[in-house]
Amino acid sequence: MGNGIGDRIFFTTTIGRTIQALANAQGARWKVGGTTFDWTTVPAVDVDASTYYTGDVVSNGMIVLQDTVQVVTGDKVLRYGSVIYKQVDGTYALATDTTTLVKGETFIVNETVQESDRMSNNIGVLDGGKVFKERLLAGGAGQPAFADLEAAMPGILYA
């Protein structure tokens, strides 16, 4: 379901810095206007001992991502480095190994976003720039191949 632009959160606490896919803000290319994301395309965190699309194993009813974001069973998250693509209806979805990635319609999520976060339906994403290759969710089981990602995003560089 997610949260739209009109939703409000009054108090938040952020300590430290987030882990991002972006290695250097200089030369970063952002998709103008962000995206409208379809959260139905993201799997919910499943039961203990299952593996989430991020490669994290569910234990004690949750996964804890490398950036310390905790996601409990039943919730959804787009981890930094997730690849998304434009669907026929104009919304964006999580890419898998069966997705055909198209230039100008394929993007990388820079920072982790949970479905319950403020404005989670409208995500700012990268169209190019210098990123950490090891932080991208590509090349693994169920993920887009690096060759397909690089063909769809010729402006991507690796740190």
C-alpha positions in Angstrom: 0.0 0.0 0.0 2.7 2.5 1.0 2.3 6.2 1.9 1.7 9.1 -0.4 3.0 12.6 -0.5 0.1 13.9 1.6 0.9 11.6 4.6 2.7 13.2 7.5 5.1 12.0 10.2 5.8 14.6 12.8 8.7 13.2 14.8 11.6 11.1 13.4 15.0 10.3 14.8 18.0 9.7 12.6 21.5 9.1 14.0 24.5 8.7 11.8 24.4 8.2 8.0 22.6 5.7 5.9 24.3 3.2 3.6 23.7 4.3 0.0 24.2 2.7 -3.4 25.7 6.1 -4.6 29.4 6.4 -4.1 29.8 10.0 -5.1 27.2 12.7 -5.3 29.1 14.5 -8.0 27.8 13.4 -11.4 24.8 11.5 -9.9 21.8 11.4 -12.2 18.4 11.3 -10.5 15.1 10.5 -12.1 13.3 13.8 -12.3 10.1 13.6 -10.3 10.9 10.3 -8.7 8.7 7.3 -9.2 5.3 6.0 -8.2 6.1 2.6 -6.8 3.9 -0.5 -6.8 4.5 -2.2 -3.4 2.6 -5.3 -4.5 5.7 -6.3 -6.5 7.8 -6.6 -3.3 7.6 -9.8 -1.3 6.8 -9.5 2.4 9.3 -10.8 4.9 8.4 -14.5 5.4 8.9 -17.0 8.2 12.1 -17.8 10.0 14.9 -19.5 8.0 13.5 -18.2 4.7 15.7 -16.0 2.5 14.4 -12.6 1.5 15.0 -11.1 -1.9 17.9 -9.1 -0.5 19.7 -12.3 0.4 19.1 -11.9 4.1 17.9 -14.8 6.2 14.8 -14.3 8.4 15.5 -15.1 12.0 13.6 -14.2 15.2 10.7 -12.9 13.1 12.7 -10.3 11.2 15.7 -9.4 9.0 18.3 -6.8 9.9 19.8 -5.2 6.8 23.4 -4.1 6.6 22.3 -0.5 7.2 20.7 -1.7 10.5 17.1 -1.3 9.2 14.9 -4.0 10.9 12.1 -5.4 9.0 9.6 -7.7 10.7 7.7 -10.6 9.3 4.9 -9.4 7.0 6.5 -6.0 6.3 8.1 -5.0 3.0 11.3 -3.1 2.2 13.3 -1.9 -0.8 16.9 -2.2 0.2 19.5 0.3 -1.1 20.8 -1.0 -4.5 17.5 -2.6 -5.5 16.8 -2.3 -9.2 13.3 -1.1 -10.3 11.7 -0.8 -13.7 8.7 0.9 -15.3 5.6 -1.3 -15.8 3.0 -0.9 -18.5 0.7 1.1 -16.2 3.4 3.7 -15.5 4.2 2.6 -12.0 7.5 1.1 -11.0 8.2 -2.4 -9.7 11.0 -4.5 -8.2 13.1 -6.1 -11.0 13.9 -9.8 -11.0 16.0 -12.1 -13.2 13.1 -12.4 -15.6 12.5 -8.7 -16.1 13.4 -7.1 -19.4 15.3 -3.9 -18.4 14.8 -0.9 -20.8 17.0 2.2 -21.1 15.3 5.2 -19.5 12.9 3.0 -17.6 15.3 1.2 -15.2 16.6 2.8 -12.0 18.5 2.0 -8.7 17.1 2.7 -5.3 19.7 4.8 -3.5 18.6 4.4 0.2 16.5 1.8 2.0 12.8 2.5 1.9 10.2 0.6 4.0 6.6 0.4 2.8 5.6 2.1 6.1 7.9 5.0 5.6 6.7 8.5 4.9 6.2 9.0 1.1 7.1 5.4 0.4 5.0 5.4 -2.8 7.2 8.2 -4.3 10.8 7.1 -4.3 13.8 9.1 -5.5 16.0 6.9 -7.7 19.3 7.0 -9.6 19.5 7.0 -13.3 23.3 7.0 -13.4 26.5 8.1 -11.6 29.2 6.4 -9.6 27.8 3.6 -7.4 29.3 0.8 -5.3 28.8 -2.4 -7.5 28.8 -4.7 -4.4 25.8 -2.8 -3.0 23.6 -3.4 -6.0 21.1 -6.2 -5.9 22.0 -7.6 -9.2 23.8 -10.7 -10.5 22.4 -13.0 -7.7 19.7 -15.5 -7.6 16.3 -14.0 -8.6 18.1 -10.6 -9.4 18.7 -8.9 -12.8 22.0 -9.7 -14.4 24.7 -7.0 -14.3 25.0 -7.1 -18.2 21.3 -6.3 -18.5 21.5 -3.6 -15.9 24.6 -2.0 -17.6 22.8 -2.1 -21.0 19.7 -0.4 -19.6 21.8 2.2 -17.5 24.8 3.2 -19.7 25.5 6.1 -17.3 26.4 3.9 -14.4 30.0 3.8 -13.2 31.5 1.7 -10.4 33.6 3.0 -7.6 
